[in-house]
Amino acid sequence: MIFAQTVTVSVAILFVVSTLRPDWIGERKTPPAVTIQEAVAPGSVPATNAPSSYADAAQAALPAVVHIFTSKEVKTQRHPFADDPLFRHFFGDRLDNRPQQRASGLGSGVIVSSAGYVLTNNHVIEGADDIEVALNDGRKLSARIVGRDPESDLAVLQIKSDGKLPAITFGHPEQLRVGDVVLAIGNPFGVGQTVTMGIVSALGRSHLGINTFENFIQTDAAINPGNSGGALVNLAGQLIGINTASFNPQGSMAGNIGLGLAIPSNLARDVVEQLITKGVVVRGTLGIETQNLSAQIAQGLGLAEARGALVTRVLAGSGAAAAGVKAGDVIT
C-alpha cells in the first residue's frame, strides 16, 4: 500500500510540474521536418483542353447507331405426362402438339456502309428468324443476315438502302490510352437511344472466357443489356469499339458497376470485310500443338533452362509441316 501511494503521489507531482513548469523537466524535442509536395496555387493551374460538352462527338455518331429487334419461335415446355404410357393411350400424340411461342430480343448495331451493312454482335441475332432494324430517324426496316462469326461474337446484317444511309467513321483503337474519354451509344433495356460517358479503364483484356478471340477495351461507360452491338466512340465521334459485354456479379438488373467490354474496331473491320466479301471469316493457322516447357521436360531434353514451347504434334499439310517443324522441337 505504501508503494502504491508513493507511485500515485509521484505521478500527480509529475503531472502538475509538466503542466505548470515544463522547463523544469527539459526541453521538448522538435520532430524532424517533413517535406510535403503541394499543388500549385489555384490561380496558377494551367488550363486544360477538356471539352465542356461532348455533344459534337455524340451528334457525329448517333445517326449511324441503330436499334435491333429480333424474334424467334420457341416451343413451350413439354407436358409432364407426355411420356406416360397410360396418358398416351388415351390422348395419343396430342400432348406433343405444344403451341409455338415467339421470344423477342433487343440490341444495337452500327451502320458501317451506306450500302446498308450493319455491324452488331453475333449473340444479338443468333437463332433469330425475324430481324428488324430501327434507324435514328424513326424508320424501321427488315434485315437479312450477311454473315456471322461466333468466334469473335460479330455479325453483319443488311437493310434496304437508298445510298444515303449515315455510315460511321472508323477510328484507330491502337492509339487509345488508358484514361482517354469515350462514349457508349446504344439502346439499353429498350428505353431508346442513349449516350453514356466514361474513360478507357484498360486495354487488351483477354482470358475472360467470353469469345474465342479476345482483345477487349475495358471502359467504365455504362453498358447494359440492349447496348450490345452498339458503338464505343472517341471524342471525334469515330468508332473505336463494338460494345459487347458488361460484368455484374449481381445480375444485369442490379445496375451498372462500371466494367464494360468492347471489341476494338480494327478487329471488327477485318471481320466485316470478310463477311461481306466471303460470307465467312478465314483465319490462318500454324498447324501445331504445343505445351509449356516444364523444368522436368527441359532436363530430359538436355536443355540448360526451361524456356519456350514444346511441339507435341504437327498437322500434315500445314504451314508448320512445310517449314520443317517436327514434334519434339522447342520453340523459343
C-alpha positions in Angstrom: 0.0 0.0 0.0 2.9 2.3 0.8 4.3 1.6 -2.7 1.0 2.3 -4.4 0.6 5.6 -2.6 4.1 6.6 -3.4 3.6 5.9 -7.1 0.3 7.8 -7.1 1.8 10.9 -5.5 4.8 10.8 -7.9 2.5 10.7 -10.9 0.4 13.5 -9.6 3.5 15.7 -8.9 4.9 14.9 -12.4 1.6 15.9 -14.0 1.5 19.2 -12.1 5.1 20.1 -12.9 4.8 19.1 -16.6 1.7 21.3 -16.9 2.9 24.4 -14.9 6.6 24.4 -15.3 7.6 22.1 -18.3 11.0 23.8 -18.4 12.0 22.0 -15.1 11.7 18.7 -16.9 13.7 19.6 -20.0 13.2 20.9 -23.5 10.9 19.1 -25.8 12.4 17.6 -28.9 11.3 19.2 -32.1 10.1 16.5 -34.6 12.1 16.3 -37.8 10.7 18.4 -40.7 8.6 16.6 -43.2 8.6 17.7 -46.8 5.1 17.5 -48.4 4.7 18.1 -52.1 1.9 20.6 -52.7 0.0 21.5 -55.8 0.5 24.9 -57.4 -1.7 27.7 -56.2 -5.3 27.6 -57.5 -4.8 30.7 -59.6 -1.8 29.3 -61.5 -3.3 25.9 -62.6 -2.6 25.5 -66.3 -5.7 25.5 -68.5 -6.8 22.0 -69.8 -8.2 21.1 -73.2 -11.1 19.1 -71.7 -14.3 20.0 -73.5 -17.3 21.4 -71.7 -19.6 19.2 -73.8 -19.5 16.0 -75.7 -22.4 16.9 -77.9 -20.3 17.2 -81.1 -18.9 13.7 -80.7 -22.4 12.3 -79.9 -24.0 14.0 -82.9 -21.4 12.7 -85.3 -22.0 9.1 -84.3 -25.7 9.0 -83.3 -27.2 8.8 -86.8 -25.2 5.7 -87.6 -26.3 3.7 -84.4 -29.4 1.6 -84.8 -31.7 -0.5 -82.6 -32.1 -4.2 -83.5 -35.2 -6.1 -82.6 -35.3 -9.9 -83.0 -37.8 -12.7 -82.6 -37.8 -16.4 -82.9 -40.2 -19.3 -82.4 -39.8 -21.4 -79.3 -41.7 -24.4 -78.1 -43.5 -24.4 -74.8 -42.4 -26.7 -72.0 -43.2 -30.4 -72.7 -46.2 -31.7 -70.8 -45.0 -33.7 -67.7 -47.2 -36.7 -68.6 -46.3 -36.8 -72.3 -44.2 -39.9 -71.9 -46.6 -41.7 -69.6 -47.9 -44.9 -71.5 -51.4 -44.6 -69.8 -51.9 -41.0 -70.9 -50.5 -41.7 -74.4 -53.1 -44.5 -74.7 -55.9 -42.1 -74.1 -54.5 -38.9 -75.6 -52.1 -40.2 -78.3 -49.7 -37.6 -79.6 -51.9 -34.7 -78.7 -49.8 -33.9 -75.7 -46.9 -33.3 -78.1 -48.8 -30.6 -80.0 -47.2 -27.8 -78.0 -48.2 -24.3 -79.1 -45.4 -22.2 -80.6 -44.4 -19.0 -78.8 -42.3 -16.2 -80.0 -39.3 -14.9 -77.9 -38.1 -11.4 -78.6 -34.7 -9.8 -78.0 -33.1 -6.4 -78.4 -29.7 -5.0 -79.1 -27.9 -2.3 -81.0 -25.9 -2.0 -84.2 -23.8 0.3 -86.2 -24.2 1.3 -89.9 -20.7 0.8 -91.4 -21.6 1.4 -95.1 -24.1 3.5 -97.0 -24.9 0.3 -98.8 -26.9 -0.8 -95.8 -24.4 -3.0 -93.9 -24.9 -3.1 -90.2 -22.4 -4.4 -87.7 -23.6 -5.9 -84.4 -22.8 -8.7 -82.0 -23.5 -12.3 -83.0 -25.3 -13.1 -79.8 -27.8 -10.3 -80.6 -29.1 -12.0 -83.7 -28.2 -15.7 -83.1 -31.1 -18.0 -83.7 -33.4 -15.2 -84.8 -35.8 -15.8 -87.7 -37.0 -12.2 -87.9 -34.8 -9.2 -87.5 -36.0 -5.5 -87.6 -33.7 -2.5 -87.6 -34.9 0.8 -86.3 -32.9 3.8 -87.6 -32.2 7.0 -85.8 -34.7 8.9 -88.0 -37.6 6.6 -86.9 -37.7 4.2 -89.9 -38.0 0.5 -89.3 -36.6 -1.9 -91.9 -36.3 -5.7 -92.1 -32.8 -7.1 -92.2 -31.1 -10.2 -93.5 -28.0 -11.8 -92.1 -25.0 -11.4 -94.3 -22.7 -13.5 -92.2 -21.8 -14.4 -88.6 -18.6 -15.0 -86.8 -19.3 -16.6 -83.4 -15.6 -16.8 -82.5 -15.3 -13.0 -82.4 -19.0 -12.6 -81.5 -19.6 -10.3 -84.5 -22.2 -10.4 -87.3 -23.1 -8.3 -90.3 -26.7 -7.5 -91.4 -28.0 -5.7 -94.4 -31.0 -3.5 -94.7 -32.6 -1.8 -97.8 -30.6 1.3 -98.6 -31.2 4.3 -100.8 -27.4 5.0 -100.8 -27.9 7.8 -98.3 -27.6 5.9 -95.0 -25.3 7.6 -92.5 -22.2 5.4 -92.1 -20.0 5.8 -89.1 -16.3 6.6 -89.5 -13.8 4.0 -88.1 -11.2 5.3 -85.7 -7.8 3.9 -84.6 -8.2 2.0 -81.3 -4.5 1.2 -81.4 -3.9 4.8 -80.5 -6.1 4.6 -77.4 -4.6 5.2 -74.0 -5.9 4.3 -70.5 -7.7 7.4 -69.3 -9.0 8.5 -72.7 -12.6 9.7 -72.6 -15.1 7.5 -74.6 -18.8 7.5 -75.3 -21.0 4.4 -75.4 -24.1 4.6 -77.6 -26.9 2.1 -77.7 -30.4 1.1 -76.7 -30.2 -0.1 -73.1 -33.2 -2.1 -71.8 -35.1 -0.9 -74.9 -35.6 2.6 -73.5 -34.3 4.3 -76.6 -31.0 5.7 -77.9 -28.8 6.6 -75.0 -25.3 8.0 -74.7 -23.1 7.3 -71.7 -19.6 8.7 -71.0 -16.6 7.2 -69.3 -12.9 6.5 -69.8 -10.8 3.7 -71.1 -10.1 1.7 -68.0 -7.8 -0.9 -69.5 -6.6 -2.3 -72.9 -6.0 -5.8 -74.2 -8.3 -7.6 -71.8 -8.3 -11.3 -72.6 -8.8 -14.8 -71.0 -12.3 -13.8 -69.9 -14.0 -16.8 -71.5 -16.4 -14.7 -73.5 -15.1 -15.2 -77.0 -12.6 -17.4 -78.7 -10.6 -14.4 -79.7 -10.4 -11.7 -77.1 -8.7 -8.3 -77.1 -11.2 -6.2 -75.3 -11.3 -2.5 -74.5 -12.4 -2.1 -70.9 -14.4 1.0 -70.1 -16.5 2.4 -67.2 -19.0 3.9 -69.6 -22.4 2.4 -68.7 -23.1 -0.7 -70.8 -26.3 -2.5 -70.0 -28.5 -5.2 -71.8 -29.5 -3.7 -75.1 -26.2 -1.9 -75.6 -24.7 -5.0 -77.1 -23.6 -4.3 -80.7 -23.7 -0.5 -80.2 -20.8 1.9 -80.7 -18.0 2.9 -78.5 -16.6 6.2 -79.9 -13.9 8.7 -79.2 -14.3 12.4 -78.9 -14.2 12.8 -82.6 -17.3 10.6 -82.9 -15.2 7.8 -84.6 -15.9 4.1 -84.0 -13.2 2.6 -81.8 -15.2 -0.4 -80.4 -18.3 -2.5 -80.5 -19.9 -2.7 -77.1 -20.2 -6.4 -76.2 -20.5 -7.3 -72.5 -20.8 -5.9 -69.0 -19.7 -7.7 -65.8 -22.1 -7.6 -62.9 -22.0 -10.4 -60.3 -25.4 -9.4 -59.0 -27.1 -9.7 -62.4 -27.9 -7.4 -65.3 -30.9 -5.8 -63.5 -28.8 -4.7 -60.5 -27.3 -1.8 -62.3 -24.0 -1.0 -64.0 -20.9 -1.4 -62.0 -18.5 0.3 -64.4 -16.9 -2.7 -66.0 -17.9 -2.9 -69.7 -16.1 -4.5 -72.6 -15.9 -3.6 -76.3 -14.3 -5.3 -79.3 -11.7 -3.0 -80.9 -12.9 -1.6 -84.2 -9.8 -2.6 -86.1 -10.5 -6.3 -85.3 -14.2 -5.7 -86.2 -13.3 -4.1 -89.5 -11.4 -7.2 -90.7 -14.3 -9.4 -89.8 -16.8 -7.1 -91.5 -14.8 -7.1 -94.8 -14.5 -10.9 -94.8 -18.2 -11.5 -94.0 -19.3 -9.1 -96.8 -16.9 -10.5 -99.4 -16.8 -14.2 -98.5 -19.7 -14.8 -96.1 -17.3 -16.4 -93.6 -14.1 -15.4 -91.7 -11.0 -17.3 -92.7 -8.1 -17.3 -90.3 -4.6 -18.6 -90.7 -3.3 -21.5 -88.6 0.2 -22.6 -87.8 -0.7 -26.3 -87.7 1.0 -27.3 -84.5 0.0 -28.3 -81.0 2.3 -27.2 -78.1 2.7 -27.4 -74.4 4.6 -25.3 -71.9 8.2 -26.5 -71.4 8.5 -27.5 -67.7 11.8 -27.9 -65.8 11.4 -31.7 -65.9 10.9 -31.8 -69.7 13.8 -29.4 -70.2 16.1 -31.6 -68.1 15.0 -34.6 -70.1 15.8 -32.9 -73.3 19.2 -31.8 -72.0 18.3 -28.1 -72.1 20.0 -25.6 -69.8 16.8 -23.7 -69.0 13.1 -24.3 -69.2 12.2 -21.6 -71.7 9.9 -21.9 -74.7 7.1 -24.2 -76.0 7.5 -27.9 -76.8 5.9 -29.0 -80.1 3.8 -32.1 -79.4 2.1 -32.5 -82.8 2.4 -31.2 -86.4 -0.6 -31.4 -88.6 0.1 -32.9 -92.1 -0.1 -30.4 -94.9 0.1 -27.4 -92.6 2.4 -24.4 -92.9 4.5 -25.7 -89.9 5.0 -29.1 -91.7 6.1 -27.3 -94.9 8.6 -25.3 -92.9 10.1 -28.4 -91.4 8.8 -28.1 -87.8 8.7 -31.5 -86.1 7.2 -33.0 -82.9 9.8 -32.6 -80.1 11.1 -29.3 -81.3 11.3 -26.5 -78.8 10.3 -23.0 -80.0 11.9 -20.2 -78.1 
